Amino acid sequence: MTEDFFKLTEIGLYCQRYNFYLDPQKAVKNAVISHAHGDHAVAGSENIYCTAATQAVMELRYKKNAGKYFNIVSYNQPFRIGETIITFYPAGHILGSAQILVEIDGARILYTGDFKLEEDKTAEPFEFVKADILITETTFASKATQHPMAINEIQKLGRFANSNVIFGAYALGKAQRVTQLINEHCQSFNVLVHYSIAPIHKLYEQFGVNLGKWQIYDRRTMKHTSNNVYVVPPLTFSSYRHSRDAFKVFASGWENLQDYCDEKLFISDHADWQQILTLVKETEAKEIWTLHGDGGELKEHLQTSHIVKILNE
């Protein structure tokens, strides 16, 4: 019975037979973690299975409380918890993000975590995997959602040439992606980053990611020169909402986060509707479980061809 493989508890997806969780929301004995964003990687578990980049970010953020034992696993390298075989594959979401393939009793269950198919030079490219059961995020699973190309979005900065820009972006993943995009496609701008983002930039570079030129923010540079893009986390961005000294830009897949902006950049690190359908097709899974978002529209769309279960109803 597929219900015996995993069940969704208040802590997260749980495999009772072998006592491990996928992306648990509380510290547990055995945690298999897809990536280092805080809603997927909490501190304090006893045995953590993840990629090296995920460990590095967790230790950067959580320090000694990150976890007791880290079991670092490379992509395409199977490992065991009990009698189950688990393999990580690139998810394309952020550096080190992994899809998690779990093989139990001959069944292949693929948990995507957060993922995207669009090219991103700061993350390992997505790899398609065959599965019997697909557990997919549905953050943007709506026919109305089609994300534009990030390259086209970042080029909108050109309208602010010879000015300064306050650029809001999440500190992990988005900030590194937009830094690389600006350096490649908007080369007239200088990239400055908030002090809280700089350590993550350095970590990315330690893993061989070429972000291009950037420097830690200093007031003098912004005050006395132009063509600067100051990349800041969302809370800092909010503090600039009434500032008239620079244009304000925010990068997100969510329109409701784009208030008080002079330009909205729809740069998403999640799959849109078409990418999710491509994933369903390529995995060849006949049973789809949805998580992280509203799976109702996907269930209706696939009702004649697939078994679809909405786990978080």
FIRO-738476 format. One record per residue (C-alpha): residue number from 1; x, y, z. Coordinates in Angstrom, 1 decimal, padded with zeros to 4 digits, m for minus. Layout:
// FIRO-738476
   resi        u        v        w
    NUM        X        Y        Z
...
***
This chain:
// FIRO-738476
   resi        u        v        w
      1    000.0    000.0    000.0
      2    001.4    003.4   m001.0
      3    000.1    004.8    002.3
      4    002.6    002.7    004.1
      5    005.6    004.5    002.5
      6    005.1    008.0    003.9
      7    002.5    009.9    005.9
      8    002.3    013.6    006.4
      9    002.5    014.5    010.1
     10    002.7    017.9    011.9
     11    006.5    017.4    011.7
     12    006.7    016.5    008.1
     13    006.7    013.6    005.7
     14    007.5    010.5    007.8
     15    008.6    007.0    006.9
     16    007.5    005.1    009.9
     17    008.9    001.8    008.7
     18    012.5    003.1    008.8
     19    012.1    006.1    011.1
     20    013.1    009.0    009.0
     21    011.6    012.3    007.9
     22    011.9    014.3    004.7
     23    012.5    018.0    005.5
     24    011.1    017.8    009.1
     25    009.9    021.0    010.7
     26    011.2    020.0    014.1
     27    014.4    018.3    015.2
     28    014.2    014.5    014.8
     29    016.4    011.5    015.0
     30    016.8    011.0    011.3
     31    016.3    013.9    008.9
     32    016.8    013.8    005.1
     33    017.0    017.4    004.0
     34    016.4    018.6    000.4
     35    017.9    022.1    000.7
     36    019.0    024.7    003.2
     37    016.1    027.2    003.2
     38    014.7    027.5    006.7
     39    011.3    026.1    005.9
     40    012.9    022.9    004.9
     41    016.1    022.7    007.0
     42    015.6    023.2    010.8
     43    018.4    022.9    013.3
     44    019.0    020.3    015.9
     45    018.4    016.9    014.3
     46    020.6    014.0    015.4
     47    021.4    012.4    012.0
     48    021.2    014.7    009.0
     49    021.5    013.5    005.4
     50    022.1    016.2    002.9
     51    024.5    017.6    000.3
     52    027.7    019.4    001.3
     53    026.4    022.8    000.3
     54    023.3    022.3    002.4
     55    025.4    021.4    005.4
     56    027.6    024.4    004.8
     57    024.6    026.8    004.8
     58    023.0    025.2    007.8
     59    026.3    025.5    009.8
     60    026.7    029.1    008.7
     61    023.2    029.9    009.9
     62    022.7    027.7    012.9
     63    026.3    027.4    014.1
     64    026.8    024.6    016.6
     65    023.1    024.0    016.8
     66    022.9    022.9    013.1
     67    022.8    019.2    013.9
     68    024.6    016.4    015.8
     69    025.9    014.3    012.9
     70    026.0    015.2    009.2
     71    026.0    012.5    006.6
     72    027.1    014.2    003.4
     73    025.9    012.6    000.2
     74    026.8    013.5   m003.3
     75    024.3    013.5   m006.2
     76    023.6    010.1   m007.7
     77    025.3    008.3   m004.8
     78    022.8    005.9   m003.2
     79    022.8    005.4    000.6
     80    020.6    003.4    003.0
     81    018.5    004.1    006.0
     82    017.4    000.7    007.2
     83    016.4   m001.3    004.1
     84    015.4    001.7    002.0
     85    017.7    003.1   m000.7
     86    017.9    006.9   m001.0
     87    019.5    008.9   m003.8
     88    019.9    012.6   m004.3
     89    019.4    014.3   m007.7
     90    019.8    018.0   m008.5
     91    016.7    020.0   m008.0
     92    017.8    023.3   m009.6
     93    016.3    025.4   m006.8
     94    019.4    026.8   m005.0
     95    023.0    025.6   m004.6
     96    023.0    022.0   m003.1
     97    019.2    021.5   m003.5
     98    018.2    017.9   m004.0
     99    015.3    015.8   m005.2
    100    015.1    012.8   m003.0
    101    014.5    009.4   m004.5
    102    013.4    006.8   m002.0
    103    013.2    003.1   m003.1
    104    011.1    000.8   m000.9
    105    009.8   m002.6   m001.8
    106    010.6   m002.0   m005.4
    107    008.6    001.2   m005.5
    108    010.4    004.5   m006.5
    109    009.1    007.5   m004.6
    110    010.5    010.9   m005.8
    111    010.2    013.9   m003.5
    112    011.2    017.1   m005.4
    113    011.5    019.5   m002.5
    114    011.5    023.0   m004.1
    115    012.7    022.8   m007.7
    116    012.9    024.7   m011.0
    117    013.8    023.7   m014.6
    118    015.0    027.1   m015.8
    119    018.7    027.6   m016.2
    120    020.4    029.1   m013.2
    121    024.2    029.4   m013.2
    122    024.3    029.5   m009.4
    123    022.6    026.1   m008.9
    124    023.2    022.6   m010.2
    125    020.8    022.0   m013.2
    126    017.7    019.9   m012.6
    127    018.0    016.2   m013.5
    128    014.9    014.2   m014.5
    129    014.3    010.9   m012.6
    130    011.8    008.1   m013.3
    131    009.5    007.3   m010.5
    132    006.3    005.5   m009.6
    133    005.1    008.1   m007.1
    134    006.0    011.8   m007.5
    135    005.7    014.0   m004.4
    136    006.0    017.5   m005.9
    137    005.8    021.1   m004.7
    138    002.9    023.1   m006.1
    139    003.9    026.6   m005.0
    140    002.9    028.0   m008.3
    141    000.7    025.2   m009.7
    142   m001.8    027.4   m011.5
    143   m002.5    027.7   m015.2
    144   m002.4    031.5   m014.8
    145    001.2    031.3   m013.7
    146    003.9    031.4   m016.3
    147    007.3    032.7   m015.1
    148    009.2    034.9   m017.6
    149    012.8    034.3   m018.4
    150    015.1    035.6   m015.6
    151    017.5    037.0   m018.2
    152    014.7    039.2   m019.7
    153    013.6    040.3   m016.2
    154    017.0    041.4   m015.0
    155    017.5    043.5   m018.2
    156    014.7    045.7   m016.9
    157    017.4    047.3   m014.7
    158    018.6    049.1   m017.8
    159    015.9    051.8   m017.3
    160    017.8    052.9   m014.1
    161    021.1    053.5   m015.8
    162    023.1    056.3   m014.2
    163    021.1    055.9   m011.0
    164    021.3    053.8   m007.9
    165    019.0    050.9   m007.1
    166    017.9    049.2   m003.8
    167    017.3    045.6   m004.9
    168    015.2    043.3   m002.6
    169    016.0    039.6   m002.7
    170    016.0    036.6   m000.4
    171    019.5    036.2    001.2
    172    019.9    032.5    000.2
    173    019.6    031.6   m003.4
    174    017.9    034.7   m004.9
    175    020.6    037.2   m003.9
    176    023.3    035.0   m005.4
    177    021.3    034.4   m008.6
    178    020.6    038.1   m009.2
    179    024.2    039.0   m008.5
    180    025.3    036.6   m011.2
    181    022.6    037.8   m013.6
    182    023.5    041.5   m013.1
    183    027.1    040.8   m013.7
    184    026.4    038.9   m016.9
    185    023.6    040.9   m018.4
    186    023.7    044.4   m016.8
    187    027.5    045.0   m016.7
    188    027.2    048.8   m016.3
    189    026.1    048.3   m012.7
    190    028.2    047.7   m009.7
    191    026.8    045.1   m007.2
    192    026.8    045.9   m003.5
    193    025.5    043.4   m001.0
    194    024.1    043.7    002.5
    195    026.4    042.5    005.3
    196    024.1    039.6    006.1
    197    024.2    038.4    002.5
    198    027.9    038.6    002.0
    199    028.8    035.4    003.9
    200    026.4    033.4    001.7
    201    028.0    034.9   m001.4
    202    031.4    033.8   m000.1
    203    030.1    030.3    000.6
    204    028.8    030.0   m003.0
    205    032.2    031.1   m004.3
    206    033.9    028.5   m002.1
    207    031.8    025.9   m003.9
    208    033.0    027.1   m007.2
    209    030.1    029.3   m008.2
    210    031.2    032.4   m010.2
    211    029.0    035.3   m009.1
    212    031.0    038.0   m010.8
    213    032.1    041.2   m009.1
    214    030.5    042.3   m005.9
    215    031.4    044.1   m002.7
    216    030.0    044.7    000.7
    217    027.8    047.8    000.9
    218    029.3    051.0    002.2
    219    027.4    054.3    002.4
    220    030.1    056.4    000.7
    221    029.9    054.4   m002.5
    222    026.1    054.8   m002.7
    223    026.2    058.5   m001.8
    224    029.0    059.6   m004.1
    225    028.7    057.3   m007.2
    226    025.9    056.0   m009.4
    227    025.1    052.8   m011.3
    228    025.1    050.8   m008.0
    229    022.7    048.0   m007.2
    230    022.5    047.4   m003.5
    231    021.1    043.9   m002.9
    232    019.3    043.6    000.5
    233    017.1    041.1    002.3
    234    013.3    041.7    002.4
    235    013.2    043.3    005.9
    236    015.9    045.8    005.0
    237    014.2    046.5    001.7
    238    011.0    047.4    003.6
    239    012.9    050.0    005.6
    240    013.7    051.8    002.3
    241    010.1    052.0    001.1
    242    009.9    055.8    001.5
    243    013.5    056.6    000.4
    244    013.8    058.9   m002.6
    245    017.6    058.5   m003.0
    246    017.4    055.4   m005.1
    247    015.0    053.4   m007.2
    248    013.5    050.3   m005.6
    249    013.3    046.9   m007.3
    250    012.2    043.6   m005.8
    251    012.7    040.1   m007.3
    252    010.2    037.4   m006.5
    253    007.7    035.0   m008.1
    254    005.1    036.5   m005.7
    255    003.3    039.6   m006.9
    256    002.2    040.5   m003.4
    257    005.8    041.0   m002.3
    258    006.4    043.6   m004.9
    259    004.7    046.6   m003.1
    260    006.5    050.0   m003.0
    261    008.6    049.1   m006.1
    262    009.6    051.2   m009.1
    263    010.1    047.9   m011.0
    264    008.8    044.4   m010.4
    265    011.1    041.5   m011.4
    266    009.3    038.2   m011.6
    267    012.4    036.0   m011.0
    268    011.2    032.8   m009.4
    269    013.3    029.8   m008.0
    270    010.2    027.6   m008.1
    271    008.6    025.7   m010.9
    272    005.6    027.3   m012.7
    273    002.6    025.4   m014.1
    274    004.2    024.3   m017.3
    275    007.4    023.1   m015.5
    276    005.3    021.0   m013.1
    277    003.5    019.4   m016.1
    278    006.9    018.7   m017.8
    279    008.1    017.1   m014.5
    280    005.0    014.9   m014.4
    281    005.5    013.8   m018.0
    282    009.2    013.1   m017.7
    283    009.0    011.1   m014.4
    284    006.3    008.9   m015.9
    285    004.8    008.6   m012.4
    286    001.1    007.6   m012.4
    287    000.5    008.6   m008.8
    288    001.1    012.3   m007.9
    289    001.2    013.7   m004.3
    290    001.2    017.4   m003.9
    291    002.8    019.4   m001.2
    292    003.8    023.0   m000.4
    293    001.1    025.0   m002.1
    294   m002.4    024.4   m003.5
    295   m002.6    021.2   m005.5
    296   m006.3    021.5   m006.4
    297   m005.8    022.8   m009.9
    298   m003.2    020.2   m010.7
    299   m005.5    017.4   m009.4
    300   m008.3    018.6   m011.6
    301   m006.1    018.8   m014.6
    302   m004.7    015.3   m014.2
    303   m007.9    013.6   m013.0
    304   m008.3    011.4   m016.1
    305   m004.7    010.3   m016.4
    306   m003.2    010.1   m012.8
    307   m004.0    009.4   m009.3
    308   m003.5    012.7   m007.4
    309   m003.4    013.1   m003.7
    310   m003.2    016.5   m002.0
    311   m001.2    015.8    001.1
    312   m001.7    019.2    002.8
    313   m005.5    019.4    002.5
***
